[in-house]
């Protein structure tokens, strides 16, 4: 039986479902390994970096205020 005609063009930028599944399995394996390695700990493993705290922002501001003009210009582009 002939396949149904699909008038939409092929999207070359669409995510490959097979590749996405492999990446998902790799992420799950890394998290599982981290969980096993940190088993007796009380905090669970996180896939994301924790957000910066208020003291981190104050420390960064203090560094910017005491830095040279060149350091301030470079900080704008970070």
C-alpha positions in Angstrom: 0.0 0.0 0.0 1.3 3.4 -0.9 2.3 5.9 1.8 0.0 8.9 2.4 1.2 12.1 0.7 2.6 14.7 3.1 2.7 18.1 1.5 4.9 19.6 4.3 8.6 20.1 3.5 11.1 18.1 5.6 12.3 20.1 8.6 16.1 19.6 8.7 16.2 21.5 12.1 13.7 19.2 13.9 15.1 17.1 16.7 15.8 13.5 15.9 13.6 11.4 18.2 16.2 8.7 18.4 19.0 11.1 19.3 16.8 12.8 21.9 16.1 9.4 23.5 19.8 8.6 23.6 20.6 12.0 25.3 17.7 11.4 27.7 19.1 8.0 28.6 22.6 9.4 29.1 21.3 12.1 31.4 19.3 9.5 33.4 22.4 7.3 33.7 24.5 10.3 35.0 21.9 11.2 37.6 21.5 7.6 38.7 25.3 7.3 39.1 25.4 10.6 41.1 22.6 9.2 43.3 24.4 6.0 43.9 27.7 7.8 44.6 26.0 10.1 47.1 23.7 7.5 48.7 24.3 8.2 52.4 23.8 12.0 51.9 20.6 13.7 52.9 20.2 15.9 49.8 19.1 14.5 46.4 21.1 14.9 43.2 20.1 17.9 41.0 20.5 18.0 37.2 20.6 21.8 37.3 23.0 24.3 39.0 21.7 25.9 42.1 20.7 29.6 41.7 23.1 32.2 43.1 22.4 33.5 46.6 22.0 37.0 47.8 25.6 37.0 49.3 26.9 35.9 45.8 25.4 39.0 44.3 26.8 41.3 47.0 30.2 39.8 46.5 30.1 40.3 42.8 28.9 43.9 43.2 31.8 44.6 45.6 34.2 43.1 43.1 32.8 45.3 40.3 33.0 48.5 42.4 36.6 48.0 43.3 37.7 46.9 39.9 39.3 49.0 37.1 37.4 50.6 34.2 38.6 47.8 31.9 37.3 45.1 34.2 33.9 46.9 34.3 33.8 47.1 30.5 34.6 43.3 30.2 31.9 42.5 32.8 29.3 44.1 30.6 30.0 41.5 27.9 30.0 38.4 30.1 
